């Protein structure tokens, strides 16, 4: 009898996704916010291995191309964000949720995004935000490092031996908060159109992709509504997520 194939990191994420209704409810809200920023037209999703556009927003997924770094039955293609297998100028949007902080060389991704997007196209992403409070959580609970000293603009050579799920959760904060002015200098093809803090309580209480949760799924929506009223005041000190929209010049 043949032995079962070893479980991949994607398999692990999918199992957590299936077993945690609170996580699915939280990410449904994330997708709702992201699709509001999409232009009409063809959308490429990167990192569609767990929740994905087609499941959360069917009305916005017509003609969408779903990809992840590892192949899976529900995906349209396996694709590395640093070397996209698509022709120039073929997408109106790129959407990615919890992907950028896994990318080894963000400069390669932004070059590829600029190449495959049409002029005026958008990159919409939702990523970890490192604030005084969230930084403590991200350092000790999710199994991914936080390195606020990394140069997010470094053009590092790709390493074939690198695990594609290695990460630095500080990358989005470094790019779009600490070094936002430098971003436009390094990536002149893009205009930073929106950077917004999200998630004060719901994400840490959910446990993210950890097995545990301190909150039932039915509390997600009312808690998110409460958060929306507090983000302006508390976001800079304790937001856990960052919503970013870039526009292709």
C-alpha positions as CSV (number, residue, x, y, z in Angstrom):
1,X,0.0,0.0,0.0
2,X,1.4,3.4,-1.0
3,X,2.1,5.8,1.8
4,X,0.3,9.1,1.9
5,X,2.0,12.2,0.5
6,X,3.6,14.4,3.2
7,X,1.4,17.3,4.3
8,X,2.5,20.7,3.0
9,X,2.3,24.0,4.7
10,X,-0.7,24.8,2.5
11,X,-2.4,21.6,3.7
12,X,-1.8,22.7,7.3
13,X,-3.3,26.2,6.5
14,X,-6.3,24.6,4.8
15,X,-7.0,22.3,7.7
16,X,-7.0,25.2,10.1
17,X,-9.2,27.1,7.7
18,X,-11.7,24.3,7.6
19,X,-11.8,23.8,11.4
20,X,-12.1,27.5,12.4
21,X,-15.4,29.3,11.5
22,X,-14.2,32.4,13.4
23,X,-11.2,32.6,11.0
24,X,-13.4,32.3,7.9
25,X,-15.8,34.9,9.2
26,X,-12.9,37.3,9.8
27,X,-11.4,36.8,6.4
28,X,-14.8,37.2,4.8
29,X,-14.8,40.8,6.2
30,X,-11.3,41.3,4.8
31,X,-12.3,40.3,1.4
32,X,-15.4,42.5,1.6
33,X,-13.2,45.5,2.2
34,X,-10.7,44.6,-0.4
35,X,-13.1,44.0,-3.3
36,X,-14.6,47.5,-2.7
37,X,-11.2,48.8,-4.0
38,X,-11.0,46.7,-7.2
39,X,-11.6,48.2,-10.6
40,X,-14.0,46.6,-13.1
41,X,-12.0,44.1,-15.2
42,X,-9.8,41.1,-14.8
43,X,-8.2,40.3,-11.4
44,X,-5.2,38.2,-10.5
45,X,-5.2,36.8,-7.0
46,X,-1.9,35.7,-5.4
47,X,-1.9,33.5,-2.4
48,X,-5.4,32.0,-3.0
49,X,-4.5,28.8,-1.1
50,X,-6.9,29.1,1.8
51,X,-9.7,31.6,1.5
52,X,-10.0,33.1,-2.0
53,X,-11.8,35.6,-4.1
54,X,-14.0,33.1,-5.8
55,X,-15.4,31.8,-2.5
56,X,-15.9,35.1,-0.8
57,X,-17.0,37.4,-3.6
58,X,-18.3,35.4,-6.6
59,X,-19.7,38.6,-8.2
60,X,-16.2,40.0,-8.3
61,X,-14.4,36.8,-9.4
62,X,-15.7,36.5,-13.0
63,X,-12.6,36.0,-15.1
64,X,-10.4,36.1,-12.0
65,X,-7.2,34.0,-12.1
66,X,-6.5,32.3,-8.7
67,X,-2.9,31.3,-8.0
68,X,-0.7,30.2,-5.1
69,X,3.0,29.3,-4.7
70,X,1.9,25.6,-4.5
71,X,-0.5,23.9,-6.9
72,X,-4.0,22.9,-5.7
73,X,-7.2,21.7,-7.3
74,X,-9.1,24.9,-6.9
75,X,-6.4,27.1,-8.3
76,X,-6.0,28.2,-11.9
77,X,-2.2,28.2,-11.8
78,X,0.8,27.9,-9.5
79,X,2.7,31.2,-9.6
80,X,5.6,32.8,-7.8
81,X,4.8,36.5,-7.1
82,X,8.4,37.3,-8.1
83,X,8.2,35.7,-11.6
84,X,4.5,35.8,-12.8
85,X,3.8,33.6,-15.7
86,X,1.5,36.1,-17.5
87,X,1.9,38.4,-20.4
88,X,2.4,42.2,-20.0
89,X,-0.6,44.4,-19.3
90,X,-3.2,41.7,-19.0
91,X,-4.8,42.5,-15.6
92,X,-6.8,45.3,-14.1
93,X,-6.2,44.3,-10.5
94,X,-3.9,42.2,-8.4
95,X,-5.3,41.2,-5.0
96,X,-3.3,39.5,-2.2
97,X,-4.1,38.7,1.4
98,X,-1.2,37.8,3.7
99,X,1.2,37.3,0.8
100,X,3.6,40.3,0.6
101,X,5.3,39.5,4.0
102,X,6.3,36.1,2.6
103,X,7.9,37.4,-0.6
104,X,11.7,37.1,-0.5
105,X,12.4,40.1,-2.7
106,X,9.5,42.6,-2.7
107,X,11.3,44.6,-5.4
108,X,10.8,41.7,-7.8
109,X,7.1,41.4,-7.0
110,X,6.5,45.1,-7.6
111,X,8.4,45.0,-10.9
112,X,6.3,42.0,-11.9
113,X,3.0,43.6,-10.7
114,X,3.8,46.8,-12.8
115,X,4.5,44.6,-15.8
116,X,1.3,42.5,-15.8
117,X,-1.0,45.4,-14.8
118,X,-2.6,47.7,-17.3
119,X,-2.0,51.5,-16.8
120,X,-4.4,52.6,-14.0
121,X,-4.5,49.0,-12.6
122,X,-4.5,48.4,-8.9
123,X,-2.7,46.3,-6.3
124,X,-5.0,45.7,-3.3
125,X,-3.4,44.0,-0.3
126,X,-4.1,43.3,3.3
127,X,-1.2,42.4,5.5
128,X,0.1,42.4,9.1
129,X,0.5,45.9,10.7
130,X,3.3,46.3,13.3
131,X,2.2,48.7,16.0
132,X,3.3,48.9,19.7
133,X,0.6,46.4,20.7
134,X,0.4,44.2,17.7
135,X,4.2,43.9,17.5
136,X,4.1,42.0,20.8
137,X,1.4,39.6,19.6
138,X,3.1,38.9,16.3
139,X,6.5,38.2,18.0
140,X,5.2,35.7,20.4
141,X,2.1,34.0,18.9
142,X,2.2,33.5,15.2
143,X,5.2,31.4,14.1
144,X,6.6,34.1,11.8
145,X,9.3,36.5,12.7
146,X,9.1,40.3,12.9
147,X,12.3,42.1,11.9
148,X,11.9,45.9,11.8
149,X,15.6,46.3,10.8
150,X,15.4,44.6,7.4
151,X,15.8,46.7,4.3
152,X,12.5,46.2,2.4
153,X,14.0,47.7,-0.7
154,X,17.1,45.3,-0.9
155,X,17.4,43.6,-4.2
156,X,18.4,40.2,-2.8
157,X,19.0,37.2,-5.2
158,X,16.4,34.5,-5.0
159,X,17.4,31.5,-3.0
160,X,16.2,28.1,-4.4
161,X,16.5,26.6,-1.0
162,X,14.3,29.1,0.7
163,X,11.0,27.9,2.1
164,X,8.3,30.0,0.3
165,X,6.4,30.3,3.6
166,X,9.3,32.0,5.4
167,X,8.3,35.5,6.3
168,X,9.0,38.9,7.9
169,X,5.7,40.3,9.1
170,X,7.3,43.8,9.4
171,X,7.8,44.2,5.6
172,X,4.4,45.9,4.9
173,X,4.8,48.3,7.8
174,X,8.3,49.1,6.7
175,X,7.2,49.8,3.1
176,X,4.0,51.7,3.7
177,X,4.4,53.3,7.1
178,X,8.1,53.8,8.1
179,X,9.4,54.2,4.5
180,X,6.3,55.3,2.6
181,X,8.1,58.3,1.0
182,X,10.9,56.1,-0.2
183,X,8.5,53.6,-1.7
184,X,7.5,56.0,-4.5
185,X,11.2,56.7,-5.2
186,X,12.0,53.0,-5.5
187,X,8.9,52.0,-7.3
188,X,7.9,55.0,-9.5
189,X,5.5,52.8,-11.5
190,X,3.1,52.9,-8.5
191,X,1.2,55.6,-6.6
192,X,0.3,54.8,-3.0
193,X,-3.4,55.5,-3.1
194,X,-4.5,54.2,0.3
195,X,-3.0,52.9,3.5
196,X,-5.5,52.1,6.3
197,X,-5.2,50.5,9.7
198,X,-7.6,47.6,10.5
199,X,-8.4,45.1,13.2
200,X,-8.0,46.1,16.9
201,X,-9.4,43.1,18.7
202,X,-11.0,40.6,16.4
203,X,-7.8,39.3,14.8
204,X,-5.8,38.6,18.0
205,X,-8.9,37.1,19.7
206,X,-9.4,34.8,16.7
207,X,-5.9,33.4,17.1
208,X,-5.3,33.8,13.3
209,X,-4.1,30.5,11.8
210,X,-3.2,29.1,15.2
211,X,-5.5,26.3,16.4
212,X,-6.9,28.2,19.3
213,X,-9.5,31.0,19.4
214,X,-10.8,33.2,22.2
215,X,-13.9,34.4,20.3
216,X,-16.9,32.6,18.7
217,X,-17.7,33.3,15.1
218,X,-21.0,35.1,15.8
219,X,-19.1,37.9,17.6
220,X,-16.9,38.8,14.7
221,X,-19.3,41.1,12.9
222,X,-20.4,43.2,15.9
223,X,-16.8,43.4,17.1
224,X,-15.6,44.6,13.7
225,X,-18.4,47.3,13.7
226,X,-17.1,48.5,17.1
227,X,-13.5,48.5,15.8
228,X,-14.5,50.7,12.8
229,X,-15.5,53.4,15.3
230,X,-12.3,53.3,17.2
231,X,-9.7,52.9,14.4
232,X,-8.9,56.6,14.0
233,X,-8.1,56.9,17.8
234,X,-6.5,53.5,18.5
235,X,-5.2,52.3,15.2
236,X,-1.8,53.9,15.3
237,X,-1.1,52.2,18.7
238,X,-2.8,48.8,18.3
239,X,-3.9,48.0,14.8
240,X,-3.1,44.4,13.7
241,X,-3.8,44.7,10.0
242,X,-2.9,47.1,7.1
243,X,-5.1,47.6,4.0
244,X,-3.1,49.0,1.1
245,X,-4.1,50.1,-2.4
246,X,-1.5,51.0,-5.1
247,X,-2.3,52.4,-8.5
248,X,-0.2,51.7,-11.6
249,X,0.9,54.9,-13.3
